[in-house]
Amino acid sequence: MIDIQIETKEVQTMLNRLLKKVENPKKLMRNVQRWINYLTMKMFRGARPDNSQVRGVKWPQLADSTLQQKRAKVKRGASLVAARPMVDTGTLRDSLKVLQEDKDGGFIYGTKTKSKKGFSYPGFHNAGRFPWLFIRKTEFPQMQQMTVDYLEGKIKSFKSYAK
C-alpha cells in the first residue's frame, strides 16, 4: 500500500511562485538578450559559424588586398578594430540591440541600420555568405537550462550558458 500526502498549502505556494515567473519572464528574457548579444559580439571578435556547425572557428585569412585596405585605414587614423575580419567601421556591430520587446517577454534583436545605398545593412554587409546573427539547434539546451534555472530561482550570469 502506498500512502501519498500532499500539503496543499505548500504545493499552492510553489505553483503560485512558478506562475508569477511564467507570467513575468523579464529577468529570464534580459538574460537571453545578453546571451544573444554576447554570442554575436564574439563573432565580431573573430569567431564565426561554419559548415560543420562548430562555433569558434576563426574566419579565413583576409586577402592581401583587403589587408592593405585595412592597414591604409588604420594609417589614416581609423581604429585598430578595422583590422579585424567582419569589421570595417564597426557600424553594424555597434548598431545591434534589442529593437522591440513585447509584454509576453518576446523581443526582436537586430539593427535598423541601412547601407549607404539604402539596403538592410546585415544583408548588404555579408551578402548571405554567413548569417550575422545565429543560434543553432546545438545551443537550444543552453537556453533550456537557462529557463529551468530561472524557474527554479537559480539563474546564473548569461556568460555561464555560453559554451
JOMOHU-V524780 format. One record per helix or strand of 2 or more residues. SS is the DSSP state (H for helix, E for strand). FROM is the first residue (numbers start at 1). TO is the last residue. If there is no record, write none. Layout:
ss	from	to
SS	FROM	TO
SS	FROM	TO
This chain:
ss	from	to
H	8	23
H	26	44
E	47	48
E	57	58
H	64	75
H	80	83
H	91	95
E	97	101
E	107	110
H	121	126
H	137	151
H	158	161
